[in-house]
Amino acid sequence: RILYGDTYRIETHTKKELDKFYKSSRWYYNNNVTIDNVSFENKKDSRSFHENIQLRLGEYGTVLGEEMILRINAFSMFKA
């Protein structure tokens, strides 16, 4: 869920435009994102806009012997 702002305009984008938006603006720091499906729920009365995104993130972790190292919170570039 995001603040209503200007983001609701993306619901008019084509699949190709959405793919470019998510890969270049939203998750530009993840190189291997594949967007499978996107749908939106625009509730104008309550000023909420929901993005439902199905995606894949390839080569997300590193195998080290019998261990796997995963990046924590790969969809947030901000650190606490």
C-alpha positions in Angstrom: 0.0 0.0 0.0 1.3 3.5 -0.8 0.2 7.0 -0.3 -2.3 8.1 -2.9 -0.1 10.8 -4.5 0.6 10.7 -8.2 1.4 7.0 -8.3 -2.1 6.0 -9.2 -1.4 7.2 -12.8 0.6 4.0 -13.4 -2.6 2.1 -13.7 -3.0 3.5 -17.2 0.5 2.2 -18.3 1.0 -0.6 -20.8 2.7 -3.8 -19.6 5.9 -2.7 -21.2 5.7 0.8 -19.5 5.0 -0.9 -16.2 8.0 -3.2 -16.6 10.3 -0.2 -17.3 8.8 1.8 -14.4 9.4 -0.9 -11.8 12.8 -1.9 -13.1 14.2 1.7 -13.6 12.4 3.6 -10.9 11.1 1.4 -8.1 13.7 -1.5 -8.0 16.6 -0.2 -10.0 19.1 -1.7 -7.5 17.9 -5.3 -8.2 19.3 -6.4 -11.5 17.3 -9.6 -12.0 13.7 -8.6 -11.5 11.1 -10.2 -13.8 7.6 -8.7 -13.5 5.0 -11.5 -14.1 1.7 -9.8 -13.4 0.5 -6.4 -12.1 -3.0 -5.4 -11.0 -4.3 -2.3 -9.2 -7.0 -1.5 -6.7 -7.8 2.3 -6.8 -10.1 3.3 -3.9 -10.7 7.0 -4.6 -13.1 7.5 -1.7 -10.6 6.4 0.9 -7.6 7.7 -1.1 -5.8 4.4 -1.2 -4.1 2.8 -4.2 -3.0 -0.8 -4.0 -0.5 -2.5 -6.3 -0.6 -6.3 -6.5 2.6 -7.4 -8.1 3.8 -10.9 -9.0 7.5 -11.0 -9.7 10.6 -13.2 -9.7 14.0 -12.2 -8.4 16.7 -14.4 -10.0 20.1 -14.9 -8.4 18.9 -13.5 -5.2 21.2 -15.4 -2.9 24.7 -17.0 -2.8 25.3 -20.6 -2.1 28.4 -21.1 0.1 29.1 -24.8 0.8 26.0 -26.0 2.6 24.9 -22.5 3.5 22.9 -19.9 1.6 23.4 -16.2 2.0 20.3 -14.1 1.3 20.0 -10.3 1.1 17.7 -9.1 3.8 14.7 -7.0 2.5 15.7 -6.9 -1.2 12.9 -4.6 -2.0 13.9 -1.8 0.2 17.0 0.2 -0.5 16.7 2.2 2.8 18.5 1.1 5.9 17.2 1.5 9.4 
